[in-house]
Amino acid sequence: MNTRTKLRTTGGATLLAFLLLMTTVFVAARPAEATPATDSRDQVLEWNQIFIDTLIATNTANSSSQRLGAIVQSGVFDAYNGIERRYSPIYVSQEAPRGSSRRAAVIAAAYTSLAGLFPSRQTQLYASYLDSLAALTDDDGDGGKSRERGIAWGTFVAQQVLAWRAADGFSISQPAFIGGTTIGQWRPTTTQNATCTSMSAQPLAFTSMFVLQSNDLFRPPPPRGLNDSSYFSDLSAVRALGALTGSTRTAEQTALAPFWEGNASTHWNQAANQLARANHLSMSENSRLLAVLNIAMADTAFTSWSAKRYYGADPSSVTWRPFTAIREGSVDPDATWRPLVNTPCHPEYPAGHPAQNGAASTILLNSFSDGSGSFVLTTGSTSFTYSSITQAREDGNNARIWGGMHYPSTVEVSDAMGASIGLYVDQTAMQRVNGANESE
């Protein structure tokens, strides 16, 4: 297992200064409440781990994972919150029948959501469902009626959320988008990947938001031009750091680049789950934390893909990948250059993973001080242990340059965009109801 214990300083002074500034702002924004759960088995975290395990077992694409996570955690949050109203709801505004078990509601909501979204995992999920229910005790000593009411309520809430998101536009096919051949414009990188014939995951650009009013509310400004000095420095940095062979990367950077190509939802849910346990958050706090995290990441994904599609269709916007720019551009072209990590099949600007890193780390830094606990992240059979949220954020961002997939300026803009979305979601959604207190 690899261990990361010190804040990295690679990747540019501007980006590092931004990250350190954001850390300071967000830690001060909302100190974490740490009311311990009354039961050592926290069903919110238990089923979040089952969600993580399901993503891994099904090898779910990163591009669709954020939406799935937001659906699951919305159901869990509204189910728990509908029994003891501490926060404003996400979608289901009804209150649960009096005397419903909170823990049973969480189990039923998570199971119903996951079974609906991952039908191929029905057998495994049902076994986990039975195990979770078997571990429950009667909350009120009423012969199991509280548990049964909780199960019915959690199932109802999850079904409502599933129906809501079934009509969000994600499943609607869109005409293939292939960009253009204008200098600087994105086009499929078929030379590197024969299956890259049109923009992948394009429906994300047309999916309705969870919290944001529109997918252009936090759209970043147009990318810098071909004649800007930052474009030349961008090309130089990726050419040197991101090359498959002959690069200036360290061995550690070479290992981190493909690692952080892994699923962003898996990584940041792993971090949140482990930090919540280490800091003894209550079930109520955990339900909100995971809902805010996954919703912010989903709305960030929709914003990112909307911007990719918008700028990718503009011949004047520089959205081509380093693979194309270095091989076919007018600045010292090198037709033999290849990146360390295969180039994703969608426009370069903005960058999806760095936007996710900005959103997720912002949520976590609003709830935990940096360095408040260590967490283990995994991609395949590789793991890294982090003791700093900011360090993980920076590694994840720099990995896009080390992998040869993104330019430094795009990474910086995208991280800031995600951070803004994360802060907005955390400050406007699921807000505390006046007079509500934490009890579990």
Buried (B, 14 or more C-beta within 10 A) or exposed (E): EBEBEEBBEBBBEEBBEBBBEBBEBBBEBEEBBEBBBEEEEBBBBBBBBBBBBBBBEBEBEBBBBBBBBBBBBBBBBBBBBBBBEBBEBBBBEEBBBEEBBBBBBBBBBBBBBBBBBBEEBEEBBEEBBEEBBEEBEEBEEEEBBBBBBBBBBBBBBBBBBBEBBEEBBBEEEBEEBBBBEBBBBBBBBEBBBEEBEBBBBBBBBBBBBBBBEEBEBBBBEBBBEBEEEBBEBBBEBBBEBBBEEEBEBEEBBBBBBBBBBBBBBBBBBBBBBBBBBEBEBBBBBBBBBBBBBBBBBBBBBBBBBBBBBBBBBBEEBBBBBBBBBBBBBEEEEEEEBBBBBBBBBBBBBBBBBBBBBBBBBBBBBBBBBBBBBBBBBBBEEBBBEBBBBBBBBBBBBBBBBBBBBBBBBBBBBBBBBBBBBBBBBBEEBBEEEEEEEBEB
